[in-house]
């Protein structure tokens, strides 16, 4: 088994991107849950005037376009009042979909035995892009089986992770 860990360090107005996303998540959980949905996760992609705040919502009964519109209106009001992002950005609200992004240890654990694709900040086993089966999750460590080898990856090292949909 191999282990690699890395704490990403992107700075946004004196705050790391991870801290900003955490602050946004805490701010948006209640309004999303008030509408009967759960906040699956979010990501802020900083790109000047083309920055995007993507908010993923989930519900055991599925997510429909009206749900996204309702949540968008609700969280827009919160974001306008709190103003956590001082630059221009576009708000996108959607379902995580079948190739859902994975953000937390609990989400990876939910898909034990399933295939995921992860993009890493720092390489593991010589690669920043891995596709493998979720073999386990312990604390903030993910075990992936890639080409018959078990690799242990710190969740902080995962820039982006997605479930690979089966059809």
C-alpha atoms as one frame of an Amber mdcrd trajectory, in Angstrom:
protein
   0.000   0.000   0.000   1.098   3.517  -0.745   0.153   6.692   1.122   0.356
  10.225  -0.111  -1.210  13.254   1.470  -1.329  16.886   0.512  -3.236  19.918
   1.769  -4.258  22.095  -1.206  -3.369  25.747  -0.800  -5.342  28.022  -3.089
  -5.811  31.495  -1.650  -8.918  33.577  -2.266  -8.865  37.015  -0.615  -6.761
  35.784   2.289  -8.748  32.560   2.706  -7.930  29.173   1.207 -10.359  27.880
  -1.407 -11.066  24.894   0.864 -11.989  27.281   3.693 -14.250  29.330   1.402
 -16.013  26.181   0.182 -16.436  24.984   3.768 -17.892  28.363   4.781 -20.276
  28.279   1.803 -21.346  24.741   2.641 -22.181  25.664   6.245 -24.072  28.717
   5.015 -26.156  26.794   2.460 -27.050  23.546   4.285 -30.048  25.010   6.155
 -31.724  26.728   3.167 -31.325  23.596   1.014 -32.681  21.323   3.768 -35.577
  23.738   4.390 -36.737  22.913   0.864 -36.590  19.167   1.590 -33.305  18.371
  -0.142 -29.783  17.599   0.999 -26.662  19.512   0.034 -24.548  16.880  -1.748
 -21.619  19.230  -2.178 -20.372  22.348  -3.860 -17.402  23.627  -5.758 -16.205
  27.119  -6.474 -14.227  27.474  -9.690 -12.382  30.772  -9.676 -11.927  32.232
 -13.172 -12.220  36.018 -12.911 -15.542  37.245 -14.316 -16.336  33.687 -15.365
 -16.137  32.157 -11.869 -18.777  29.539 -11.055 -20.303  28.350  -7.795 -21.749
  24.875  -8.436 -24.148  23.582  -5.812 -25.236  19.937  -5.999 -28.490  18.947
  -4.292 -29.897  15.473  -3.769 -33.150  13.867  -2.708 -34.131  10.205  -2.393
 -37.043  10.947  -4.774 -34.779  12.523  -7.372 -34.127  16.107  -8.361 -36.186
  17.952 -10.948 -35.630  21.274 -12.695 -38.191  23.000 -10.459 -36.230  21.802
  -7.404 -33.068  23.380  -8.813 -34.894  26.644  -9.529 -36.386  26.759  -6.011
 -33.033  26.077  -4.361 -31.300  28.590  -6.626 -33.727  31.353  -5.580 -33.406
  30.428  -1.898 -29.617  30.288  -1.753 -29.235  33.356  -3.999 -31.022  35.348
  -1.301 -28.665  33.982   1.364 -25.597  34.672  -0.776 -26.777  38.215  -1.496
 -27.134  38.958   2.224 -23.972  37.192   3.433 -21.858  38.179   0.384 -19.107
  35.551   0.938 -17.794  35.972  -2.625 -17.040  39.582  -3.494 -16.273  39.008
  -7.185 -18.646  38.204 -10.026 -19.702  34.572 -10.355 -22.418  32.394 -11.844
 -24.514  30.209  -9.531 -25.369  26.743 -10.864 -27.666  24.389  -8.946 -28.091
  20.807 -10.134 -28.435  17.162  -9.246 -25.149  15.297  -8.818 -26.294  13.034
 -11.679 -25.225   9.476 -12.411 -21.530  10.387 -12.625 -21.879  12.258  -9.348
 -18.968  14.137  -7.896 -17.797  12.819  -4.538 -16.761  15.250  -1.821 -16.696
  13.491   1.567 -15.464  10.299   3.191 -19.106   9.310   3.778 -19.887   9.667
   0.079 -16.924   7.498  -0.933 -17.921   4.918   1.711 -21.442   4.854   0.283
 -19.967   3.579  -2.989 -17.751   0.756  -1.696 -17.085  -1.674  -4.527 -17.945
   0.911  -7.172 -15.577   2.425  -9.740 -14.472   6.027  -9.305 -12.165   8.389
 -11.117 -10.056  10.790  -9.068  -7.866  13.711 -10.069  -5.132  14.322  -7.527
  -3.212  17.391  -6.491  -0.028  15.368  -5.942   0.721  12.160  -7.834   0.205
   8.728  -6.274   1.918   5.741  -7.877   3.234   8.140 -10.521  -0.166   9.455
 -11.619  -2.481  12.352 -10.856  -5.421  10.649 -12.566  -6.587   7.324 -11.200
  -9.528   5.078 -11.958 -10.219   2.295  -9.510 -12.605   0.520  -7.174 -13.395
   1.978  -3.767 -11.966  -0.686  -1.423 -12.352   1.202   1.842 -12.551   4.463
   3.697 -10.996   5.047   7.089 -11.134   8.525   8.550  -9.981  10.872   5.821
  -8.153   8.125   3.907  -9.516   6.418   0.794  -8.310   3.003  -0.332  -8.612
   2.446  -4.080  -7.849  -0.749  -5.938  -6.136   0.286  -9.168  -4.846  -2.388
 -11.547  -4.863  -4.940  -8.714  -2.898  -2.721  -6.313  -4.318  -1.021  -3.241
  -3.463   2.655  -2.979  -4.249   4.774   0.077  -5.042   8.369  -0.773  -5.686
  11.284   1.574  -9.011  12.876   0.715  -7.245  16.261   0.939  -5.157  15.147
  -2.044  -8.232  14.625  -4.234  -8.876  17.660  -6.390 -11.922  16.067  -7.987
 -13.577  12.667  -7.642 -16.464  11.190  -9.587 -18.453   7.979  -9.576 -18.206
   6.149 -12.896 -21.769   5.406 -14.012 -22.714   1.859 -14.983 -25.143   1.445
 -17.856
